[in-house]
Amino acid sequence: MSHARHETVRLTEQVSCAGCAAKLSPIDLKDVLSVLSGPRPKGVLVGPETWDDAGVFRISPTRALVQTVDFFTPMVNDPFEFGRIAATNALSDVYAMGGTPLTALSIVCYPESGDMDVLREILRGGAETLKRARVALMGGHSVRDKEMKFGFAVTGEVHPKRIVSNAGARSGDLLVLTKPLGVGILATALKQRLLSEDSIRAMTEQMATLNRAAGEAMQAVGVSAATDVTGFGLLGHALNVARASRKTIRIWSATVPVLPGVVAFAERDIVPGGLITNAAYVAPHVVFDNGVSEALRKVFVDPQT
């Protein structure tokens, strides 16, 4: 199937929200997920109460399972690249916990009348990334859906004493961001046909880059806490770290890396809908210095993939 034919499909125009911007509002989720509270079952080392990136369950004194699931709508037009990005994103939650991903199950939602060649390319992209990450694809599940969605449930492992959660931040820690921000805004610009080919390539390559190396470096230096910055934006995920760790986090806005062109799109209010709900979620808990521009404030709550 030719690349030109892929481009005529324009996956981003077949869905209302792109990528992690399609997540439900964190404000709504916070109320709904309260039903999950209660005594922690034996063996659970990290559960849903801290809004961490994955759950961790001890199976022996030296081994624990890391479990997560992530799937979403397309944020690029190329089906193969969408598959790569979806797999990379699902694996990231395991890396963020200090773990090594082992197996994956695919999740496919696809229109009954959809082009099966496009779906084949999506699956091929996902499988290629899993192979590169040395993760075994064990099967999956598919359902009919008006909007296509794709992702994986991933199981990894970690030593119980080497778990990196979002609850371990300590006073004096320095924050390290391993990728620049702005892919949610760029995906919105792409959906509106405003993005150059160079920007599309840069955005795609970043989203398809495994966080394995960052995870290995994180374990090597012995960080105290970590989180995968995705659908709730930098400030949303930082807020989860602050709450879980009972700390205040200070961010120097000028030092935060941002992809080229993102601030200009933010100034024109070309932003995903998820950015607005993220801003409302963090608003009661964030104090901005007067010198932080409105555009940068939007970037800091931009849903990342």
HELIX and SHEET records of a PDB file:
HELIX    1   1 HIS A    3  VAL A    9  1                                   7    
HELIX    2   2 LEU A   11  GLN A   14  5                                   4    
HELIX    3   3 CYS A   20  ALA A   22  5                                   3    
HELIX    4   4 PRO A   26  VAL A   32  1                                   7    
HELIX    5   5 LEU A   33  LEU A   36  5                                   4    
HELIX    6   6 PRO A   48  THR A   50  5                                   3    
HELIX    7   7 PRO A   79  ALA A   96  1                                  18    
HELIX    8   8 MET A  116  ARG A  132  1                                  17    
HELIX    9   9 PRO A  160  ARG A  162  5                                   3    
HELIX   10  10 VAL A  183  LYS A  191  1                                   9    
HELIX   11  11 GLU A  197  MET A  207  1                                  11    
HELIX   12  12 ARG A  212  VAL A  221  1                                  10    
HELIX   13  13 GLY A  233  SER A  245  1                                  13    
HELIX   14  14 SER A  253  THR A  255  5                                   3    
HELIX   15  15 VAL A  262  GLU A  267  1                                   6    
HELIX   16  16 GLY A  273  VAL A  282  1                                  10    
HELIX   17  17 ALA A  283  HIS A  285  5                                   3    
HELIX   18  18 GLU A  294  VAL A  299  1                                   6    
SHEET    1   A 6 VAL A  44  VAL A  46  0                                        
SHEET    2   A 6 GLY A  55  SER A  60 -1                                        
SHEET    3   A 6 ARG A  63  PHE A  72 -1                                        
SHEET    4   A 6 LYS A 149  VAL A 158 -1                                        
SHEET    5   A 6 THR A 100  TYR A 110 -1                                        
SHEET    6   A 6 ALA A 136  ARG A 144  1                                        
END                                                                             
